[in-house]
Amino acid sequence: MTGARWLFAPPGEGEESRAARTLALAAALYGVTIAIHTADHVRRGLGSVTPEVLRAGSVSTVIAAGAIVLALMRNRFAPAVAAAVGFSSALGVAAVHLLPQWSAFSDPFPGSSVDIGSWIAVCIEILGAVAFGLAGLSALLRQRNPTLGSGFEP
């Protein structure tokens, strides 16, 4: 198949590899978790975080969106990008929200008055990012072993 491959291939395209489907599914789910976390920030008020946190989160979201699009398109670089973006995003979100105040890039939840909804939003984004990173790593390993097949465009 030439051109872009999206999450669901048209009928008659044949069976896509498990790694490519798993990465696409993880990408879609990660996108949902990002939207939930972003909605929580809007709900809490954008003034509730420092400008540095707001900028870092915005940049992270744009980078994640690009990685998600690559995964949904079955781009050959998607596995490596997903692994890098997924794991680094999980670490970044955890550092911003789960560690005590450490810099202007902190929006610490421990000891704050945020509600359970905010805790859930942050935790599912971290889990979504880790899942995206793991799916990328798995697909990358399959991509490097040609006998397994990867389902990604050359």
C-alpha positions, 0 to 999 in steps of 0.5 A, a space after each residue: 500500500 502506498 501513501 498513509 495508513 490510518 488506524 483502520 486500513 480499508 477492506 482488502 488491504 490484508 492483515 496488518 501486523 500486531 505491532 502496528 495495530 497495537 501502536 496505533 491503538 496506544 496512540 489513540 488512547 494516549 491522545 484521549 488521556 492527553 485531552 482529559 488532562 488538558 481538560 482538567 487544566 482548563 477546568 482548574 483554570 489556566 491561571 492555576 499553573 505557572 507560565 512555565 508549566 503552561 508553556 512546557 505542557 503546550 509544547 509537550 502536547 504538540 510534540 505528542 500530537 505529532 507522534 500520535 499522527 506518525 503512529 496512526 499513519 504507520 510511518 516507519 519512524 513512528 515506533 522510535 518516536 513513540 518510545 521517545 515521546 511516550 517515556 519522556 512525557 510520562 517522566 515530565 508529567 510525573 515530575 511536574 505533578 507528583 514531585 514536591 515543588 522543585 522549580 517554576 516547572 512544578 504544579 505539585 499535587 501532593 499537599 495541594 487542594 486539587 481534587 480526585 479528578 485532577 489526580 485521575 487525569 494526571 495518573 491516566 495521562 502518565 499511564 497512557 504515555 507509558 503505554 505509548 512508549 512501551 508499544 513504540 519500543 515493542 514495535 521498534 524491536 519488531 521493526 529491527 527483526 525483519 522476520 517478525 514483520 512490522 506493518 510500517 511503511 518503508 
